[in-house]
């Protein structure tokens, strides 16, 4: 069989079935499709899963980042450290508040933020560090929390992963989740803010909706619908199955490419999700993007680092060599999402 005849493996096809369809249909039949009891139940169940006391559902992962920054009182004159190798949602969320994003370089082996680089970027204006667990691999949370700056965990790609004995999302001052169609659990669109702080959760809840207020203040329309929440509850119940399937698929990649040393993170990622594998040093130059594009799994080359994309003003436009290099040497291998 030629490559052209191989079945095509799509990019992050959502794993949705009859149970999700029935849950959504039940909400439609109830007549209550906006935020309501299904959203409240989804929030409670995510709290239980992550191990925090409070969760607030919102309309997207980007909205979750925006509203938690606003709830923390971050605004003009403040700085927020973000990774230099990440999607533009983080950069945009910081810019929405009027604060300044400060990019820091990443660790070459894991593609997570490098804590030493973060420490170099701290200033008297630093109000928070946004820490994604990149591609499902938990970051070294203890080192970041030890810096003495509030940490917002970005768990968009890592719900279900574990750092030590703790679920990711339970360690920082707050954490955010995304339920976009390509994420670990999918509701089409959607997000969540989780925190141990009752006060912070109350501020997030106050800011996410503007309706039925006695006093005027700038608020948003970031609510999740009960239709989305009903799907999310089913997806959350299937999470362990999804993670097991991801790890099985990742083992196949590791085995198939073991001689090329493309996946050095495998041995250290027993408790991660294997959303996408960063390629290793070895012989990566021999696996060209053009060859990957012609294979059965779809793929794409690495993302553009925000500090080099001109997407928003930053405090400076530094040379961040690891992130710059990752743009050229990474490929997102598709098919890591369970079918």
Secondary structure, 3 states (H helix, E strand, C coil): CCHHHCCCECCCCCCCCHHHHHHHHHHHHHCCCCCCHHHHHHHHHHHHHHCCCEEEEECCHHHHHHHHHHHCCCCCCCEEEEECCCCHHHHHHHHHCCCEEEEECECCCCCCECHHHHHHHCCCCEEEEEEECHHHCCCCHHHHHCCCCCEEEECCCCCCCEECCEECCCCCCEEEEECECCCCCCCECCEEEEECCHHHHHHHHHHCCCCCCCCCCCCCCCCCCHHHHHHHHHHHHCHHHHHHHHHHHHHHHHHHCHHHCCCCCHHHCCCCCCCCCCCCCCCHHHCCHHHHHCCCECEEECCCCHHHCCCCCECCCCCCHHHHHHHHHCEEECCCCCC
